[in-house]
Amino acid sequence: MKETSLQCLLILISLLSCTTNQARLTVSPSSSQFFDYDSVSLSCEEDDSSAGWTLRRNTSREQRTQCGTDGWGKPAGSTCDIVAFHLDSGVYWCESREGPISNMVNLTVTGGSVILQSPVLPVMEGDDVTLLCKTMTTFSNLPAAFYKDGSLIRKQPAGHMTIQHVSRSDEGLYKCDISGHGESPSSWITVTGKHTTTPPPTSTPPPGSTCVSPSLFSLVLTVSFLKSVCVVVLLVLLVLLVRRQVQRKSEREELEMMTSHTVTEKVVVNNSQ
């Protein structure tokens, strides 16, 4: 019981004292769609480089493959450079050797002639978002039609559209079309909560807990809750350990008293004889 309690305490103390570093995956150029043979740089941004962040991806042909070691990408520290091809379409994320993962980014690479440049990362409520419809063969922007969830929003003569003060209702699947050139693939735009004057509480404990968390704020709240639970469990184990030690001490003293009493009785009997 004593060894088990001590082991549990050591594990909990280790969990409480460790820190969790949440990486953020960024894409340059900042877009969710690319043409074949575009150069793309993906970076795991994290203050603590000791976490050992690496870039992984899932595509239609492979799962959890790593940049530089599974036949794709050129790693440079926490950055991975690729010359995009349509087979590179998929979900990308950063993963540390300790377990936690970053946000996930969905990239689409097309062999077609039209793409929609839209935010690759979630946008904040209240921000302005500009969508650009472009072709691979022309240097100037052409008139384009923009669609959300399959329905026409509007046609723009310069090929770009700005959504002002976005809200949750602006979340959805967007695409564009340029007459005579074709239609772009569709990309999902995510809208997150409003800016707050008080930043969310920071925490130093977990995927990850990984997570594959949909948002850093939710991850921080989850981690804070887990830390609170660990603290309570630690205190309970400490109380149980102390009580066990006190009980053992009491049993030992009682045994010593009984032994002493028996010896005394034997001495008295022997003397009387």
Order of alpha helices (4+ residues) and beta strands (2+ residues): alpha-beta-beta-beta-beta-beta-beta-beta-beta-beta-beta-beta-beta-beta-beta-beta-beta-beta-beta-beta-alpha
